[in-house]
Amino acid sequence: MRMTPARVRARLRSPWTWAALAAVTGTCAALPFLVAGGDGPRPLSPDEARRLALTPVRVYRDSPAEVTVRAPLPGGTAVVRAVVDEHRHRAVGWFDTGDAAERGLLAWDGAGLAVARPKADGSAGPLARPASTAEAVRDAARLKPAAWIRRRYGPASLDTALRLTLSLAADRPDDARRIARSGRRHLGTDRIDGRRYDVISAGDVPLRYWIDGAGRLRRVREDLDDDRTIVVDVTRSRVRTAVPEGPWARG
């Protein structure tokens, strides 16, 4: 399964502040992992391997999709709600650290990320919180290119989480037989919003995938090496909201 992201493992050394956005930090408070059903980890069945092989294609076909990303911060959690376009390898949305002065618009692609200045004219004060992910994307589309502070990815957990969102899709299925021999394990079943999902490990990589009976991805969890976790939830697929060009335009 071509889902393994580039691994980035580093502890956070600085708080998330607007002054430090040139080196945006991140990511996620540990979330409980409860899996019901089954007798513990076991090898994948042929059907599970086949569904897992189709999962990246499902992600690709169901894109653009709304996602929620949770990543640990010192003393808290960064939450990102965004639209991810796997065809263009771009995403735009809204981030919130729990501090009104440390939230705003966020865009990212395969090379790095960009954060909107507190206001489009660069003056002080945060942007108003959007009512929805779609509204956040519309807000981003209205900003001038100069309103974005851009940088490449660094060794922050949020950076790892954002890159993970762009590593989940492929335009062709993986080899189910290879997946069955790869050491991936069925860990049990779980329910999200009343729906049942199989939880599958990624072999020797600390990733877990929640997939439904058709192979559609609902959640990915990555365990970091310091007892923290990154969680990406696919909350809605095939949205009509288009990722704007503004964050990547030259102003």
Secondary structure, DSSP 8 states (H G I E B T S, - for coil): -TT----------S---GGGGGG------------BSSSS-EE--HHHHHHHHHHHHHHHHT-SEEEEEEEEETTEEEEEEEEEETTTTEEEEEEE-S-TTSEEEEEEESSEEEEE-SSTTS-SS-----SSHHHHHHHHHHS-GGGEEEEE--S-HHHHHHHHHTSS--SS---HHHHHTTT-EEEEEEEETTEEEEEEEETTEEEEEEE-TT--EEEEEEE-TTS-EEEEEEEEES-S----SGGGS--
